């Protein structure tokens, strides 16, 4: 029986994942930290005063390459901070620990976009709660005017969502990244103090590999 190539909107299952990965030799796990402010939509941008540039949202990006040579192994990494030219919501600072002053010398998204696309190549992307990463990427490329506000560069069928896979592997359980890596016996102690884009991409990559190979030796108690 052949499985339909389902996306995270369909609720990707572990069985469907195996079919989807047939012939795929490279993936990229990706995560982003943001200002914590809402991502403006096309209607919001249309209401902005003429000449006002839409605010940036992404402030940090982390990527981890996954290569298949028999099994999945981690390869190169890529990370950068990003100056959003927009305020950071104070409520998000305790989460990622990034303050406005930390970004004064960081490049703007337009300055790192080419390097980001080169690292991603045409690989499928692995993300936890993939709809967020997809929305952030599309928004930033629209801000660069490489896309119209009604256009999309990153489509849902490019993403593999570990949150959706976690729902299939552990029905009825929390779909958070913390809960998933705890169940899979993956050390997340570096995340106790704060989140980070590369750290979260690395944890997502580890979780994906365990889910993809069926290593679901679930623990019963979650770490703090």
C-alpha positions as CSV (number, residue, x, y, z in Angstrom):
1,X,0.0,0.0,0.0
2,X,1.4,3.4,-0.9
3,X,1.0,6.3,1.5
4,X,-0.1,9.7,0.3
5,X,2.7,12.3,0.7
6,X,1.1,14.1,3.6
7,X,2.3,17.4,5.1
8,X,2.1,18.7,8.7
9,X,-1.3,20.1,8.1
10,X,-2.6,16.6,7.5
11,X,-1.0,15.2,10.6
12,X,2.1,13.4,9.3
13,X,2.4,9.8,10.6
14,X,5.5,7.8,11.1
15,X,4.4,5.3,8.4
16,X,3.9,8.1,5.9
17,X,7.3,9.6,6.9
18,X,9.1,6.5,5.7
19,X,7.5,6.8,2.3
20,X,8.2,10.5,2.1
21,X,11.9,10.0,2.9
22,X,12.4,7.4,0.2
23,X,15.3,8.6,-1.9
24,X,16.0,11.7,0.3
25,X,19.7,11.9,1.3
26,X,19.8,15.4,2.9
27,X,17.5,17.3,5.3
28,X,18.0,20.5,7.3
29,X,16.5,21.0,10.7
30,X,15.7,24.7,11.3
31,X,14.6,26.9,14.2
32,X,14.2,30.6,14.7
33,X,13.9,32.9,17.6
34,X,11.8,36.0,17.1
35,X,10.9,39.4,18.6
36,X,7.8,37.8,20.1
37,X,5.6,40.3,18.3
38,X,2.8,39.2,15.9
39,X,3.8,38.7,12.3
40,X,1.9,41.2,10.2
41,X,-0.2,39.9,7.4
42,X,-0.9,41.4,4.0
43,X,-3.9,43.4,5.4
44,X,-1.8,44.8,8.2
45,X,1.0,45.9,5.8
46,X,-1.6,47.5,3.5
47,X,-2.8,49.7,6.4
48,X,0.7,50.9,7.3
49,X,1.5,54.5,6.4
50,X,3.1,54.9,3.0
51,X,6.9,54.5,3.2
52,X,6.9,52.7,6.5
53,X,8.8,49.5,6.3
54,X,7.2,46.4,7.9
55,X,9.0,45.4,11.1
56,X,11.3,42.4,11.2
57,X,10.4,39.4,13.3
58,X,13.3,37.0,13.1
59,X,16.3,37.7,15.5
60,X,18.1,34.3,15.4
61,X,18.3,31.4,13.0
62,X,19.9,28.0,13.5
63,X,20.2,25.1,11.0
64,X,21.5,21.6,11.4
65,X,22.2,19.4,8.3
66,X,21.1,15.8,8.4
67,X,22.7,13.3,6.0
68,X,21.7,9.8,5.2
69,X,24.4,7.2,4.9
70,X,22.7,4.1,6.0
71,X,21.2,6.0,9.0
72,X,20.8,9.7,9.6
73,X,23.8,11.6,10.9
74,X,24.3,15.3,11.7
75,X,26.6,17.2,9.4
76,X,27.3,21.0,9.1
77,X,25.5,23.7,11.1
78,X,24.7,27.3,10.3
79,X,23.6,30.0,12.6
80,X,23.2,33.8,12.8
81,X,21.6,36.5,14.7
82,X,19.5,39.0,12.8
83,X,18.8,42.7,13.5
84,X,15.1,43.2,13.1
85,X,14.9,47.0,13.2
86,X,11.9,46.5,15.5
87,X,11.4,46.2,19.2
88,X,11.7,42.9,21.1
89,X,8.7,42.0,23.2
90,X,9.9,42.1,26.8
91,X,8.0,38.9,27.5
92,X,10.1,37.0,25.0
93,X,13.5,38.0,26.4
94,X,13.4,35.5,29.3
95,X,12.7,32.7,26.8
96,X,15.7,33.3,24.5
97,X,17.8,35.7,26.5
98,X,18.4,38.0,23.5
99,X,18.2,41.7,24.3
100,X,18.0,44.6,21.8
101,X,21.6,45.6,22.6
102,X,22.7,42.1,21.5
103,X,21.6,42.8,18.0
104,X,23.0,46.3,17.3
105,X,25.8,44.8,15.2
106,X,23.9,41.8,13.8
107,X,23.2,41.7,10.1
108,X,19.7,42.4,8.7
109,X,17.8,39.5,7.2
110,X,18.5,40.8,3.7
111,X,22.2,40.5,4.4
112,X,22.1,36.9,5.4
113,X,19.3,35.6,3.1
114,X,21.6,34.5,0.3
115,X,23.8,32.4,2.7
116,X,20.7,31.0,4.3
117,X,19.2,29.8,1.0
118,X,22.6,28.4,0.0
119,X,22.7,26.3,3.2
120,X,19.2,25.1,2.8
121,X,19.5,24.2,-0.9
122,X,16.6,22.2,-2.0
123,X,16.5,20.0,1.1
124,X,13.3,19.2,2.9
125,X,13.1,21.1,6.2
126,X,12.5,19.6,9.6
127,X,11.0,21.9,12.2
128,X,9.0,21.6,15.4
129,X,5.7,23.4,14.9
130,X,6.6,23.8,11.3
131,X,3.9,26.3,10.6
132,X,5.8,28.9,12.6
133,X,9.1,28.5,10.8
134,X,7.3,28.6,7.4
135,X,5.4,31.8,8.3
136,X,8.6,33.5,9.6
137,X,10.6,32.7,6.5
138,X,7.9,33.7,4.1
139,X,7.3,37.0,6.0
140,X,11.0,37.9,5.9
141,X,11.3,37.2,2.2
142,X,8.2,39.3,1.6
143,X,9.7,42.1,3.6
144,X,12.8,41.9,1.2
145,X,10.3,42.4,-1.7
146,X,11.5,39.2,-3.2
147,X,7.9,38.0,-3.0
148,X,4.6,39.8,-3.2
149,X,2.5,39.8,-0.1
150,X,0.2,37.2,-1.6
151,X,3.2,34.9,-2.7
152,X,4.9,32.0,-0.9
153,X,8.5,30.8,-1.2
154,X,8.4,28.1,1.5
155,X,5.4,25.8,1.1
156,X,4.1,23.3,3.7
157,X,5.0,20.3,1.5
158,X,8.7,21.2,2.0
159,X,8.4,20.7,5.8
160,X,8.5,17.7,8.1
161,X,7.0,18.6,11.4
162,X,8.3,16.8,14.5
163,X,5.4,18.1,16.5
164,X,3.0,16.3,14.3
165,X,5.2,13.2,14.3
166,X,5.1,13.3,18.1
167,X,1.3,13.3,18.1
168,X,1.4,10.1,16.1
169,X,4.1,8.5,18.2
170,X,2.7,9.5,21.6
171,X,-1.1,10.0,21.1
172,X,-2.7,12.3,23.7
173,X,0.6,13.6,25.1
174,X,2.0,17.1,25.0
175,X,3.4,18.1,21.6
176,X,6.0,20.5,23.0
177,X,9.7,20.1,22.1
178,X,10.6,19.8,25.7
179,X,8.1,17.0,26.3
180,X,9.1,15.2,23.1
181,X,12.8,15.1,23.8
182,X,12.2,14.0,27.4
183,X,10.2,11.1,26.2
184,X,12.9,10.2,23.7
185,X,15.7,10.4,26.4
186,X,17.4,13.3,24.7
187,X,19.4,15.6,27.0
188,X,18.0,19.1,26.9
189,X,19.8,20.5,30.0
190,X,21.3,23.3,27.9
191,X,17.7,24.5,27.3
192,X,16.8,24.9,31.0
193,X,18.2,28.4,31.2
194,X,17.0,29.7,27.7
195,X,16.1,28.7,24.2
196,X,18.4,29.2,21.3
197,X,17.8,28.7,17.5
198,X,20.8,26.4,16.9
199,X,20.2,24.5,20.2
200,X,16.5,24.0,19.3
201,X,17.4,23.0,15.8
202,X,19.8,20.4,17.1
203,X,17.3,19.0,19.5
204,X,14.7,18.8,16.7
205,X,17.3,17.0,14.6
206,X,17.9,14.5,17.4
207,X,14.2,14.0,17.9
208,X,13.6,13.5,14.2
209,X,16.3,10.8,13.9
210,X,14.8,8.8,16.8
211,X,11.3,9.1,15.4
212,X,12.4,8.2,11.9
213,X,14.2,5.1,13.0
214,X,11.6,4.0,15.5
215,X,13.7,4.5,18.6
216,X,10.7,5.3,20.9
217,X,12.0,4.0,24.3
218,X,9.7,6.4,26.1
219,X,10.6,7.7,29.6
220,X,7.8,8.1,32.1
221,X,8.9,11.2,33.9
222,X,9.7,14.6,32.3
223,X,12.7,16.6,33.4
224,X,12.2,20.0,34.9
